[in-house]
Amino acid sequence: MKNILVTGGCGFIGSNFVRLALGELKESRIVNIDRLTYAGNLENLADLKDNPRYRFVRGDICDAEFVNRIFAEERIDTVVHFAAESHVDRSIEGPAEFIRTNILGTFTLLEAARKAWLAPMRVTSREPRKNRFLHVSTDEVYGSLGETGYFTEETPYDPRSPYSASKASSDHLVSAYFHTYDLPVVKTNCSNNYGPYHFPEKLIPLIINNALTGKELPVYGDGKNVRDWLYVEDHCRAILTVLQKGSLGETYNVGGNNEKQNIEIVQTVCDLLDEKVGLLPDGKPRRDLIRFVKDRPGHDRRYAIDATKIREELGWTPAVTFEEGIRKTVDWYLVHPDWIASVLDGSYQDYYEKMYGGRLKHD
């Protein structure tokens, strides 16, 4: 892995991965392409701007000419594909962008990799390859679980939202390119991530920010929807493990072994903030800010990952417990109020003009 293309590297998980990979893969270069939509934040990687092993290029993964040029210029031999629209509520309100980015964007990258790495016709040799295309996906493609059971790599797909349907489609495209063209791919499907640089529309950073400012804390339905929570650095280490040791054509589920109801998450964040910064100005605990709101359409009841395969085959297990991870996360947000403020007021988008000499305009 000499020249690694990371897509969506300015996002939450992508930026954490870029930083980890540069630290762990001392002989590798990383080219980060990101369209810088609302969730792409250059400030997440501001400290890497002058790193000789890192290059940022603003661009759209749906633009075939642009993607093919990057493959050729940078001699890309490895792809780690994060770039995706990922917020379920946004997919319900406007699904078109999810179809474009998550499906067409993945197709464009697969085509670029096929043209760059393989002969025009199907390659039948199963000899070890120097190239690898890692597609990062989600457990939401599997649908919803009841009170028992776990998602495994063999669980049938049953997506329930435009977001999960678009990710399911991209998963199938990646598998098809392995079986049809012998493209050297691997896939990961992970549970809910949390940690530093998480965009404030997602549950944990939203609750942290609202609770700090005394705003209401909205919780869908009865708050008993269950998710498996995974600290972002653990996820990034899992991706690095699959990139280095995963078998071609295989899928690896990545979970944190931390099933929590949404209401438990909200209550835990409230209690930690009460402990660290004190009660609200009126002397009340932050749990008093919780408000149950109308449930999200098609809201899956429970997700839970069986991560046996990645543990037994590749030796990966999560290192951070939820109790440790949520404290680290709250502490990070408490010491980075400027980052939160710049995201909330939109000024983080000025960084592109300041550091790269161009105005940031969204298509």
Residue frames relative to the residue before (quaternion, step in Angstrom):
aa qw qx qy qz dx dy dz
M 1.0000 0.0000 0.0000 0.0000 0.00 0.00 0.00
K 0.0108 0.8287 -0.5568 0.0558 3.54 0.05 1.32
N 0.8065 0.1125 -0.0185 0.5802 3.57 0.88 -0.97
I 0.0670 -0.8367 0.5424 -0.0343 3.53 -0.15 1.35
L 0.2097 -0.7482 0.6174 0.1226 3.54 -0.88 0.99
V 0.0798 -0.7634 0.6405 0.0240 3.57 -0.78 1.08
T 0.1816 -0.7743 0.5972 0.1043 3.57 -0.76 1.02
G 0.8130 0.1956 -0.1627 0.5238 3.56 -0.97 0.82
G 0.2850 0.8174 -0.4611 0.1949 3.55 1.15 0.61
C 0.6270 0.5134 -0.3538 0.4671 3.60 1.24 -0.02
G 0.5398 0.6165 -0.4035 0.4071 3.56 1.27 0.06
F 0.7863 -0.3543 0.2401 0.4455 3.53 -1.36 -0.07
I 0.7716 0.3261 -0.1974 0.5092 3.60 0.45 -1.16
G 0.6350 0.5652 -0.3338 0.4073 3.58 0.95 -0.85
S 0.6848 0.4785 -0.2999 0.4606 3.59 0.87 -0.88
N 0.6282 0.5125 -0.3382 0.4779 3.58 1.06 -0.67
F 0.6515 0.5088 -0.3190 0.4636 3.59 1.03 -0.74
V 0.6297 0.5433 -0.3447 0.4353 3.60 0.89 -0.88
R 0.6770 0.4942 -0.2960 0.4581 3.56 0.86 -0.93
L 0.6616 0.4978 -0.3036 0.4715 3.58 0.96 -0.86
A 0.6812 0.5059 -0.3025 0.4341 3.59 0.83 -0.97
L 0.6399 0.5168 -0.3356 0.4591 3.60 0.96 -0.76
G 0.6685 0.4985 -0.2977 0.4647 3.56 1.09 -0.68
E 0.7402 0.4267 -0.2220 0.4698 3.57 1.02 -0.81
L 0.7574 0.3332 -0.1778 0.5326 3.60 0.99 -0.80
K 0.1688 -0.8658 0.4651 0.0753 3.55 0.36 1.30
E 0.7195 0.4288 -0.2499 0.4858 3.60 1.13 -0.51
S 0.6204 0.5766 -0.3289 0.4177 3.60 1.25 -0.02
R 0.2752 -0.6971 0.6327 0.1951 3.52 -1.35 0.51
I 0.1883 -0.7694 0.5986 0.1193 3.55 -1.17 0.59
V 0.1229 -0.7439 0.6544 0.0571 3.52 -0.96 1.00
N 0.1397 -0.8083 0.5716 0.0204 3.54 -0.58 1.21
I 0.0248 -0.7849 0.6189 0.0151 3.57 -0.64 1.10
D 0.0726 0.7813 -0.6088 0.1168 3.52 -0.88 1.03
R 0.4297 -0.7073 0.5032 0.2488 3.56 -0.92 0.89
L 0.2917 -0.7797 0.4926 0.2537 3.57 1.27 -0.40
T 0.1384 0.7361 -0.6324 0.1974 3.51 0.60 1.19
Y 0.8031 -0.3356 0.1594 0.4658 3.59 -1.24 0.03
A 0.7330 0.4335 -0.2483 0.4617 3.63 1.00 -0.73
G 0.5936 0.5507 -0.3779 0.4490 3.61 1.25 -0.03
N 0.0201 -0.8326 0.5496 -0.0660 3.54 -0.50 1.21
L 0.3580 -0.7634 0.5022 0.1919 3.59 -0.41 1.22
E 0.5921 0.5858 -0.3726 0.4092 3.58 1.11 -0.56
N 0.5336 0.6308 -0.4095 0.3868 3.60 1.19 -0.38
L 0.7873 0.2306 -0.1107 0.5610 3.58 1.18 -0.61
A 0.2097 0.8253 -0.5034 0.1469 3.58 1.18 0.52
D 0.6586 0.5329 -0.3114 0.4305 3.60 1.03 -0.72
L 0.6772 0.4973 -0.2945 0.4554 3.61 1.24 -0.25
K 0.3784 0.7802 -0.4550 0.2026 3.58 1.25 -0.16
D 0.7764 0.3313 -0.1736 0.5073 3.59 0.95 -0.81
N 0.4090 0.6989 -0.4840 0.3316 3.60 1.24 0.29
P 0.4157 -0.7443 0.4587 0.2508 3.64 -0.60 1.04
R 0.6843 0.4639 -0.2901 0.4821 3.59 1.21 -0.30
Y 0.6900 0.4244 -0.2696 0.5207 3.56 1.28 0.22
R 0.0189 0.7789 -0.6267 0.0147 3.55 -1.03 0.84
F 0.1847 -0.7573 0.6159 0.1142 3.55 -0.98 0.89
V 0.0058 -0.7678 0.6407 -0.0082 3.55 -1.04 0.87
R 0.3026 -0.7412 0.5662 0.1960 3.55 -0.74 1.03
G 0.3169 0.7481 -0.5351 0.2313 3.57 -0.78 0.98
D 0.4890 -0.6692 0.5052 0.2404 3.49 -1.36 0.40
I 0.4003 -0.7367 0.4874 0.2438 3.61 -0.66 1.03
C 0.6052 0.5438 -0.3623 0.4547 3.61 1.24 -0.15
D 0.5928 0.5579 -0.3504 0.4632 3.57 1.30 -0.19
A 0.3030 -0.8068 0.4782 0.1691 3.58 -0.09 1.30
E 0.6365 0.5316 -0.3378 0.4452 3.60 0.94 -0.82
F 0.6570 0.5061 -0.3030 0.4695 3.58 0.94 -0.90
V 0.6853 0.4885 -0.2942 0.4530 3.60 0.80 -1.00
N 0.6535 0.5074 -0.3186 0.4625 3.61 0.93 -0.84
R 0.6350 0.5304 -0.3305 0.4541 3.58 1.02 -0.76
I 0.6483 0.5121 -0.3202 0.4635 3.59 0.97 -0.84
F 0.6245 0.5343 -0.3395 0.4575 3.60 0.95 -0.83
A 0.7065 0.4652 -0.2685 0.4608 3.57 0.89 -0.93
E 0.6847 0.5036 -0.2921 0.4384 3.59 0.80 -1.01
E 0.7885 0.3493 -0.1534 0.4824 3.53 0.86 -1.02
R 0.3449 -0.7596 0.4832 0.2655 3.58 1.31 -0.04
I 0.0520 0.8519 -0.5162 0.0717 3.52 0.91 1.00
D 0.0834 -0.8058 0.5852 0.0346 3.58 -0.83 1.00
T 0.7710 0.2178 -0.1136 0.5875 3.59 1.28 -0.28
V 0.1017 -0.7796 0.6155 0.0552 3.56 -1.05 0.79
V 0.0468 -0.7323 0.6777 0.0478 3.55 -1.10 0.82
H 0.1463 -0.8574 0.4934 0.0040 3.52 -0.22 1.38
F 0.0263 -0.8056 0.5899 -0.0487 3.55 -0.31 1.36
A 0.5649 0.6754 -0.3877 0.2729 3.57 0.98 -0.93
A 0.3164 0.7248 -0.5550 0.2580 3.56 -0.66 1.15
E 0.4134 -0.5972 0.6081 0.3204 3.47 -1.33 0.41
S 0.0834 -0.8838 0.4595 -0.0286 3.57 -0.60 1.08
H 0.6137 0.5804 -0.3693 0.3874 3.61 1.16 -0.17
V 0.4578 -0.7295 0.4335 0.2652 3.57 -0.53 1.20
D 0.6495 0.5248 -0.3316 0.4392 3.61 0.86 -0.89
R 0.6572 0.5004 -0.3123 0.4693 3.58 0.96 -0.84
S 0.6449 0.5217 -0.3334 0.4480 3.60 1.03 -0.70
I 0.6204 0.5270 -0.3370 0.4731 3.58 1.15 -0.59
E 0.7031 0.4632 -0.2603 0.4725 3.57 0.99 -0.87
G 0.8166 -0.0064 0.0414 0.5757 3.60 1.02 -0.74
P 0.1112 -0.8652 0.4860 0.0542 3.60 0.28 1.22
A 0.5207 0.6890 -0.4164 0.2840 3.61 1.10 -0.59
E 0.6781 0.4966 -0.3072 0.4463 3.60 0.87 -0.90
F 0.6151 0.5450 -0.3418 0.4559 3.58 1.14 -0.60
I 0.6366 0.5077 -0.3227 0.4825 3.56 1.04 -0.79
R 0.6616 0.5229 -0.3081 0.4403 3.58 0.91 -0.93
T 0.7602 0.4026 -0.2260 0.4572 3.56 0.57 -1.16
N 0.7560 0.4404 -0.2381 0.4218 3.56 0.67 -1.10
I 0.7431 0.3586 -0.2214 0.5198 3.60 1.05 -0.67
L 0.7257 0.4148 -0.2558 0.4856 3.59 0.62 -1.09
G 0.6400 0.5331 -0.3311 0.4434 3.59 0.98 -0.78
T 0.6547 0.4963 -0.3103 0.4783 3.58 0.95 -0.84
F 0.6300 0.5315 -0.3274 0.4619 3.58 0.98 -0.83
T 0.6582 0.5180 -0.3152 0.4462 3.59 0.89 -0.89
L 0.6613 0.4970 -0.3013 0.4743 3.58 0.98 -0.81
L 0.6428 0.5209 -0.3228 0.4597 3.58 0.96 -0.84
E 0.6510 0.5093 -0.3116 0.4687 3.57 0.97 -0.85
A 0.6450 0.5164 -0.3242 0.4606 3.59 0.95 -0.82
A 0.6599 0.4973 -0.3052 0.4734 3.57 0.96 -0.88
R 0.6401 0.5303 -0.3288 0.4484 3.59 0.94 -0.84
K 0.6901 0.4773 -0.2828 0.4647 3.57 0.89 -0.94
A 0.7005 0.4784 -0.2735 0.4534 3.58 1.00 -0.79
W 0.7956 0.3673 -0.1537 0.4566 3.58 0.94 -0.87
L 0.7879 0.3158 -0.1424 0.5090 3.59 1.08 -0.67
A 0.5729 -0.5362 0.4818 0.3900 3.53 -1.33 0.29
P 0.6729 -0.5217 0.3232 0.4130 3.61 -1.14 0.48
M 0.7274 0.3681 -0.2379 0.5280 3.61 0.99 -0.73
R 0.7160 -0.4356 0.3228 0.4397 3.55 -1.31 0.21
V 0.2821 -0.7366 0.5933 0.1609 3.54 -0.97 0.90
T 0.2074 -0.8279 0.5131 0.0909 3.58 -0.59 1.12
S 0.5328 0.6401 -0.4131 0.3685 3.60 1.18 -0.32
R 0.2323 -0.7682 0.5828 0.1276 3.55 -1.03 0.84
E 0.2875 0.7582 -0.5300 0.2481 3.58 1.11 0.57
P 0.6270 -0.5473 0.3848 0.3990 3.58 -1.15 0.56
R 0.2665 -0.7809 0.5512 0.1238 3.54 -0.97 0.90
K 0.4601 -0.6595 0.5198 0.2883 3.52 -1.24 0.51
N 0.6850 0.4891 -0.2748 0.4648 3.56 1.21 -0.49
R 0.0048 0.7863 -0.6178 -0.0088 3.54 -1.30 0.40
F 0.1334 -0.7621 0.6319 0.0448 3.53 -1.04 0.95
L 0.0663 -0.8105 0.5820 -0.0026 3.57 -0.44 1.26
H 0.1662 -0.7921 0.5855 0.0459 3.53 -0.66 1.19
V 0.2271 -0.7882 0.5638 0.0960 3.57 -0.65 1.17
S 0.0243 0.8182 -0.5705 0.0670 3.57 -0.58 1.16
T 0.5234 -0.6590 0.4860 0.2357 3.54 -1.36 -0.17
D 0.5389 -0.6074 0.4699 0.3462 3.57 -1.23 0.42
E 0.5173 0.6656 -0.4133 0.3444 3.60 1.23 -0.26
V 0.5362 0.6283 -0.4104 0.3865 3.61 1.19 -0.34
Y 0.6585 0.5422 -0.3046 0.4238 3.60 1.17 -0.54
G 0.5379 -0.6353 0.4074 0.3756 3.60 1.21 -0.20
S 0.6593 -0.5127 0.3895 0.3883 3.56 -1.06 -0.74
L 0.3046 -0.7402 0.5753 0.1683 3.56 -1.12 0.78
G 0.4772 -0.6043 0.5423 0.3362 3.52 -1.33 0.28
E 0.7844 -0.3275 0.2274 0.4751 3.57 -1.20 -0.46
T 0.7704 0.2488 -0.1531 0.5667 3.60 1.18 -0.41
G 0.6580 0.5301 -0.3807 0.3757 3.53 -1.34 0.19
Y 0.2209 -0.7703 0.5906 0.0948 3.53 -1.33 0.38
F 0.4894 -0.6063 0.5294 0.3357 3.54 -1.26 0.43
T 0.0601 -0.7544 0.6522 0.0438 3.55 -0.99 0.89
E 0.6891 -0.4642 0.3496 0.4329 3.55 -1.30 0.06
E 0.6798 0.4739 -0.2832 0.4828 3.59 1.24 -0.32
T 0.4330 0.7050 -0.4647 0.3155 3.62 1.22 -0.04
P 0.4621 -0.6804 0.4847 0.2976 3.63 -0.82 0.91
Y 0.4971 -0.6497 0.4837 0.3111 3.56 -1.08 0.70
D 0.0821 0.7824 -0.6109 0.0893 3.55 -1.05 0.86
P 0.0174 0.8498 -0.5267 0.0131 3.63 0.70 1.04
R 0.2549 -0.8094 0.5216 0.0885 3.56 -1.05 0.88
S 0.7452 0.3019 -0.1989 0.5604 3.63 1.21 -0.12
P 0.6430 -0.4994 0.3798 0.4392 3.63 -1.16 0.29
Y 0.6142 0.5457 -0.3536 0.4471 3.60 1.03 -0.69
S 0.7268 0.4305 -0.2663 0.4642 3.59 0.65 -1.06
A 0.6148 0.5388 -0.3512 0.4564 3.59 1.09 -0.62
S 0.6552 0.4984 -0.3202 0.4687 3.59 0.99 -0.76
K 0.6549 0.4902 -0.3156 0.4808 3.60 1.04 -0.70
A 0.6079 0.5391 -0.3520 0.4646 3.59 1.06 -0.70
S 0.6465 0.5213 -0.3125 0.4612 3.55 0.97 -0.87
S 0.6745 0.4802 -0.3078 0.4687 3.58 0.88 -0.85
D 0.5885 0.5556 -0.3641 0.4609 3.62 1.09 -0.64
H 0.6804 0.4905 -0.2889 0.4616 3.57 0.89 -0.96
L 0.6110 0.5413 -0.3489 0.4604 3.59 1.05 -0.68
V 0.6510 0.5144 -0.3145 0.4613 3.57 0.91 -0.92
S 0.6623 0.4948 -0.3062 0.4719 3.60 0.91 -0.87
A 0.6419 0.5342 -0.3241 0.4445 3.57 0.98 -0.83
Y 0.6636 0.5000 -0.3139 0.4595 3.60 0.99 -0.76
F 0.6000 0.5234 -0.3627 0.4843 3.58 1.18 -0.43
H 0.7364 0.4328 -0.2465 0.4579 3.57 0.75 -1.01
T 0.7096 0.4531 -0.2647 0.4701 3.60 1.00 -0.75
Y 0.8288 0.2270 -0.0766 0.5056 3.57 0.77 -1.04
D 0.3937 -0.7146 0.4754 0.3293 3.58 1.28 -0.20
L 0.2412 0.7639 -0.5556 0.2227 3.59 1.07 0.71
P 0.4302 -0.7380 0.4580 0.2460 3.62 -0.78 0.98
V 0.1360 0.8237 -0.5273 0.1584 3.56 0.17 1.32
V 0.0287 -0.7225 0.6858 0.0829 3.50 -1.43 0.32
K 0.1978 -0.7827 0.5811 0.1024 3.57 -1.16 0.59
T 0.1075 -0.7486 0.6462 0.1022 3.53 -1.27 0.53
N 0.1088 -0.7547 0.6436 0.0659 3.54 -1.13 0.77
C 0.0803 -0.8521 0.5170 -0.0118 3.54 -0.38 1.26
S 0.5089 -0.6128 0.5134 0.3193 3.51 -1.36 0.30
N 0.7631 -0.3843 0.2521 0.4543 3.61 -1.30 -0.03
N 0.2508 -0.7703 0.5722 0.1277 3.56 -0.83 1.03
Y 0.0153 0.7617 -0.6472 -0.0260 3.54 -1.31 0.41
G 0.3964 0.7058 -0.5229 0.2669 3.56 -1.21 0.48
P 0.7876 -0.3287 0.2281 0.4686 3.61 -1.27 -0.30
Y 0.8337 0.2417 -0.2074 0.4511 3.54 -1.28 0.65
H 0.3889 0.7191 -0.4880 0.3058 3.59 1.17 0.48
F 0.4765 -0.6951 0.4536 0.2900 3.58 -0.72 1.07
P 0.5373 -0.7180 0.3508 0.2698 3.60 -0.75 1.08
E 0.5308 0.6049 -0.4436 0.3943 3.63 1.17 0.15
K 0.6117 0.5602 -0.3467 0.4379 3.61 1.20 -0.41
L 0.7370 -0.5057 0.2200 0.3907 3.54 -1.17 0.73
I 0.7480 0.4276 -0.2672 0.4316 3.61 0.50 -1.12
P 0.7034 0.4214 -0.3107 0.4807 3.70 0.71 -0.80
L 0.5949 0.5562 -0.3691 0.4478 3.60 1.09 -0.59
I 0.6800 0.4825 -0.2882 0.4709 3.55 0.90 -0.94
I 0.6229 0.5364 -0.3477 0.4509 3.60 0.97 -0.80
N 0.7041 0.4687 -0.2809 0.4534 3.57 0.76 -1.01
N 0.6721 0.4920 -0.3081 0.4595 3.60 0.85 -0.91
A 0.6728 0.5025 -0.3037 0.4502 3.56 0.93 -0.88
L 0.6340 0.5282 -0.3334 0.4559 3.59 1.06 -0.67
T 0.7624 0.3748 -0.1901 0.4920 3.55 1.04 -0.80
G 0.5439 -0.6673 0.3743 0.3446 3.58 1.26 0.20
K 0.4367 0.6896 -0.4676 0.3393 3.59 1.20 0.43
E 0.6363 -0.5167 0.3997 0.4104 3.54 -1.27 0.32
L 0.3020 -0.7406 0.5786 0.1599 3.54 -1.19 0.68
P 0.1828 -0.8295 0.5182 0.1000 3.62 -0.06 1.26
V 0.0499 -0.7797 0.6242 -0.0072 3.57 -0.92 0.97
Y 0.4281 -0.7283 0.4754 0.2453 3.58 -0.69 1.08
G 0.8698 0.0985 -0.0689 0.4786 3.54 -1.16 0.77
D 0.7664 -0.3021 0.2519 0.5079 3.55 -0.86 -1.03
G 0.5251 -0.6743 0.3854 0.3479 3.58 1.31 0.09
K 0.5940 0.6172 -0.3488 0.3801 3.59 1.24 0.01
N 0.3566 0.7014 -0.5242 0.3256 3.58 1.19 0.38
V 0.2609 -0.8002 0.5310 0.0981 3.56 -0.84 1.02
R 0.0174 -0.7698 0.6381 -0.0024 3.54 -1.08 0.88
D 0.3809 -0.6721 0.5836 0.2504 3.53 -1.29 0.54
W 0.1941 -0.8323 0.5150 0.0655 3.59 -0.49 1.20
L 0.1006 -0.8017 0.5886 -0.0261 3.53 -0.92 1.09
Y 0.4045 -0.7097 0.5201 0.2493 3.58 -0.73 1.05
V 0.5687 -0.6738 0.3486 0.3177 3.56 -0.75 1.09
E 0.6405 0.5162 -0.3513 0.4470 3.62 0.96 -0.66
D 0.6052 0.5346 -0.3511 0.4739 3.58 1.08 -0.65
H 0.6440 0.5139 -0.3233 0.4655 3.57 0.96 -0.83
C 0.6655 0.5072 -0.3104 0.4511 3.58 0.88 -0.90
R 0.6424 0.5025 -0.3240 0.4794 3.59 1.04 -0.70
A 0.6100 0.5339 -0.3483 0.4706 3.58 1.10 -0.63
I 0.6429 0.5176 -0.3189 0.4659 3.58 0.96 -0.85
L 0.6519 0.5080 -0.3124 0.4684 3.57 0.95 -0.87
T 0.6350 0.5290 -0.3201 0.4632 3.58 1.05 -0.78
V 0.6689 0.4816 -0.2982 0.4813 3.59 0.91 -0.89
L 0.6204 0.5505 -0.3349 0.4471 3.57 1.02 -0.79
Q 0.7419 0.4219 -0.2196 0.4726 3.57 0.94 -0.89
K 0.8472 0.2073 -0.0547 0.4860 3.59 0.89 -0.87
G 0.5039 0.6848 -0.4213 0.3157 3.61 1.21 -0.25
S 0.4715 -0.6670 0.5012 0.2856 3.57 -1.15 0.64
L 0.5432 -0.6480 0.4258 0.3220 3.55 -0.93 0.91
G 0.7957 0.2853 -0.2392 0.4778 3.52 -1.06 0.88
E 0.6156 0.5819 -0.3336 0.4136 3.58 1.26 -0.21
T 0.2974 -0.7031 0.6169 0.1915 3.51 -1.39 0.42
Y 0.1023 -0.7832 0.6119 0.0415 3.56 -1.05 0.82
N 0.2755 -0.7480 0.5840 0.1534 3.56 -0.76 1.07
V 0.1427 -0.7949 0.5888 0.0324 3.55 -0.91 0.99
G 0.0977 0.8125 -0.5644 0.1084 3.57 -0.53 1.17
G 0.4742 -0.7117 0.4602 0.2386 3.53 -1.24 0.46
N 0.3617 -0.7362 0.4855 0.3025 3.60 1.29 -0.14
N 0.5759 0.5645 -0.3670 0.4636 3.56 1.10 0.77
E 0.0048 0.8099 -0.5852 0.0402 3.58 0.25 1.22
K 0.0835 0.7913 -0.5976 0.0988 3.54 -0.78 1.08
Q 0.4335 -0.6383 0.5594 0.3028 3.56 -1.13 0.63
N 0.6143 -0.5651 0.3962 0.3826 3.58 -1.11 0.63
I 0.6514 0.5188 -0.3293 0.4450 3.58 0.94 -0.80
E 0.6054 0.5451 -0.3540 0.4593 3.60 1.11 -0.63
I 0.6329 0.5329 -0.3281 0.4559 3.57 0.99 -0.86
V 0.6755 0.4988 -0.2932 0.4572 3.56 0.85 -1.00
Q 0.6699 0.4986 -0.3008 0.4606 3.58 0.89 -0.89
T 0.6376 0.5292 -0.3276 0.4541 3.60 1.01 -0.80
V 0.6532 0.4999 -0.3142 0.4741 3.59 0.94 -0.88
C 0.6301 0.5360 -0.3324 0.4529 3.60 0.95 -0.83
D 0.6875 0.4887 -0.2872 0.4538 3.56 0.84 -0.98
L 0.6479 0.5171 -0.3234 0.4564 3.60 0.99 -0.79
L 0.6686 0.4849 -0.3078 0.4724 3.58 0.96 -0.80
D 0.6029 0.5341 -0.3587 0.4718 3.60 1.04 -0.68
E 0.6681 0.5099 -0.2906 0.4573 3.56 1.01 -0.86
K 0.7698 0.4167 -0.2005 0.4400 3.56 0.86 -1.00
V 0.8126 0.2070 -0.1083 0.5339 3.62 1.00 -0.72
G 0.5947 -0.5825 0.3661 0.4160 3.59 1.24 -0.01
L 0.6568 -0.5161 0.3825 0.3949 3.54 -1.32 0.24
L 0.6817 -0.4505 0.3703 0.4418 3.56 -1.33 0.06
P 0.6876 -0.5018 0.3204 0.4155 3.62 -1.16 0.44
D 0.6967 0.4451 -0.2815 0.4871 3.60 1.12 -0.58
G 0.5914 -0.6195 0.3418 0.3868 3.56 1.30 0.22
K 0.5613 0.6106 -0.3877 0.4022 3.59 1.25 0.03
P 0.5168 -0.6190 0.4784 0.3477 3.60 -1.17 0.47
R 0.6090 -0.5988 0.3881 0.3463 3.55 -1.17 0.58
R 0.5057 0.6325 -0.4348 0.3940 3.60 1.18 -0.25
D 0.5896 0.5888 -0.3688 0.4118 3.60 1.15 -0.49
L 0.6170 0.5628 -0.3439 0.4293 3.59 1.24 -0.31
I 0.5038 0.6769 -0.4164 0.3385 3.60 1.24 -0.29
R 0.0092 0.7789 -0.6259 0.0380 3.55 -0.96 0.97
F 0.3088 -0.7398 0.5680 0.1863 3.58 -0.81 0.99
V 0.1057 -0.8080 0.5795 0.0106 3.57 -0.82 1.07
K 0.7188 -0.4344 0.3201 0.4384 3.55 -1.32 0.29
D 0.5107 -0.6869 0.4284 0.2895 3.55 -0.87 0.99
R 0.5600 -0.5880 0.4764 0.3373 3.54 -1.26 0.56
P 0.5264 -0.6216 0.4655 0.3461 3.64 -0.98 0.73
G 0.8464 0.1260 -0.1046 0.5067 3.57 -0.93 0.90
H 0.2783 0.8019 -0.4900 0.1983 3.58 1.20 0.50
D 0.3574 -0.7474 0.5197 0.2086 3.60 -0.48 1.18
R 0.4718 -0.7264 0.4314 0.2523 3.55 -0.88 0.99
R 0.8253 -0.0555 0.0862 0.5553 3.58 0.81 -0.92
Y 0.0761 -0.7362 0.6697 0.0605 3.52 -1.19 0.78
A 0.1232 0.7678 -0.6251 0.0682 3.56 -1.10 0.71
I 0.2667 -0.7997 0.5279 0.1033 3.55 -0.77 1.08
D 0.2206 -0.6990 0.6616 0.1581 3.52 -1.16 0.78
A 0.0956 -0.8336 0.5440 0.0045 3.58 -0.33 1.27
T 0.2198 0.8156 -0.5090 0.1655 3.58 1.16 0.56
K 0.6585 0.5509 -0.3236 0.3977 3.58 0.87 -0.95
I 0.7068 0.4420 -0.2787 0.4769 3.60 0.76 -0.96
R 0.6275 0.5261 -0.3427 0.4604 3.59 1.11 -0.59
E 0.7486 0.4191 -0.2364 0.4561 3.59 0.75 -1.02
E 0.7346 0.4264 -0.2473 0.4662 3.60 0.96 -0.79
L 0.8178 0.2534 -0.0981 0.5073 3.58 0.95 -0.86
G 0.4812 -0.7196 0.4034 0.2965 3.60 1.25 -0.11
W 0.4992 0.6533 -0.4373 0.3642 3.60 1.21 0.35
T 0.0910 0.7423 -0.6630 0.0337 3.53 -1.14 0.77
P 0.5565 -0.5960 0.4352 0.3817 3.62 -1.08 0.53
A 0.3237 -0.7714 0.5244 0.1589 3.55 -0.97 0.90
V 0.7311 0.4123 -0.2114 0.5009 3.58 1.18 -0.58
T 0.3452 -0.7246 0.5584 0.2099 3.57 -0.76 1.03
F 0.6295 -0.5310 0.3816 0.4196 3.57 -1.18 0.35
E 0.6291 0.5494 -0.3384 0.4335 3.58 0.98 -0.79
E 0.6653 0.4713 -0.2930 0.4994 3.58 1.05 -0.77
G 0.6995 0.5124 -0.2766 0.4144 3.54 0.83 -1.03
I 0.6757 0.4862 -0.3150 0.4560 3.58 0.91 -0.83
R 0.6176 0.5226 -0.3462 0.4751 3.60 1.10 -0.60
K 0.6471 0.5083 -0.3165 0.4720 3.58 0.96 -0.86
T 0.6555 0.5243 -0.3083 0.4477 3.56 1.00 -0.83
V 0.6605 0.4919 -0.3048 0.4785 3.57 0.87 -0.93
D 0.6445 0.5217 -0.3240 0.4555 3.59 0.94 -0.87
W 0.6386 0.5309 -0.3373 0.4434 3.60 0.95 -0.84
Y 0.6867 0.4733 -0.2954 0.4661 3.59 0.85 -0.89
L 0.6322 0.5380 -0.3390 0.4428 3.59 1.05 -0.66
V 0.7458 0.3777 -0.2260 0.5001 3.61 1.03 -0.67
H 0.7097 0.3800 -0.2645 0.5310 3.60 1.28 0.12
P 0.0806 0.8310 -0.5466 0.0648 3.63 0.72 0.96
D 0.6085 0.5620 -0.3621 0.4275 3.61 1.09 -0.61
W 0.6251 0.5290 -0.3404 0.4620 3.59 1.03 -0.76
I 0.6571 0.5034 -0.3114 0.4669 3.58 0.91 -0.90
A 0.6681 0.5139 -0.3036 0.4441 3.56 0.87 -0.97
S 0.6691 0.5077 -0.3114 0.4446 3.61 0.93 -0.86
V 0.6385 0.5047 -0.3268 0.4804 3.58 1.12 -0.61
L 0.6919 0.4981 -0.2862 0.4373 3.54 0.86 -0.94
D 0.7556 0.3550 -0.2252 0.5023 3.61 0.99 -0.69
G 0.5477 -0.6628 0.3694 0.3524 3.59 1.30 0.06
S 0.4925 0.6935 -0.4294 0.3035 3.59 1.21 -0.14
Y 0.4947 0.6521 -0.4374 0.3725 3.62 1.22 -0.27
Q 0.6248 0.5539 -0.3432 0.4302 3.59 1.14 -0.53
D 0.5546 0.5996 -0.3927 0.4227 3.59 1.26 -0.24
Y 0.5210 0.6691 -0.4064 0.3402 3.58 1.21 -0.45
Y 0.6080 0.5672 -0.3582 0.4247 3.59 1.03 -0.72
E 0.6768 0.4783 -0.2917 0.4777 3.57 0.91 -0.91
K 0.6742 0.5210 -0.2991 0.4296 3.57 0.92 -0.92
M 0.7930 0.3457 -0.1579 0.4761 3.57 0.87 -1.00
Y 0.7899 0.3024 -0.1488 0.5123 3.59 1.10 -0.60
G 0.4959 -0.7291 0.3855 0.2719 3.57 1.27 0.22
G 0.6843 0.4370 -0.3046 0.4979 3.57 1.13 0.50
R 0.4727 -0.6583 0.4938 0.3152 3.55 -1.15 0.46
L 0.3831 -0.7198 0.5388 0.2115 3.53 -1.02 0.86
K 0.0697 0.7870 -0.6066 0.0883 3.54 -0.52 1.22
H 0.2924 -0.7657 0.5481 0.1667 3.55 -0.82 0.99
D 0.4810 -0.6671 0.4933 0.2833 3.54 -1.05 0.82
